[in-house]
Amino acid sequence: MTKKLYIMKLTHLDAERRYNVLREQAVRFAQNDLDTRNTDNLKLTTITSAALQETRKWDLSSRRKGDYLFREVI
């Protein structure tokens, strides 16, 4: 039983690595598209703890126009 769980964990780790490569590629492609549109003030990244902390600032912003809670989606 323990051996089977260990193999599943390695498989999960491999999948995470492969999906991370795809995520990073998607971010690079999207950032390149933004760069061609002269949007220097936008920087795309994968979702990180720092990004989630920034969403908390947005929750309190007076510029916010809707009630979409990004943290609840993730």
Sequence and secondary structure as in RCSB ss.txt:
>XXXX:A:sequence
MTKKLYIMKLTHLDAERRYNVLREQAVRFAQNDLDTRNTDNLKLTTITSAALQETRKWDLSSRRKGDYLFREVI
>XXXX:A:secstr
 HHHHHHHHHHHHHHHHHHHHHHHHHHHHHHHHHHTTT TT       HHHHHHHHHHHH TT  S   HHHH 
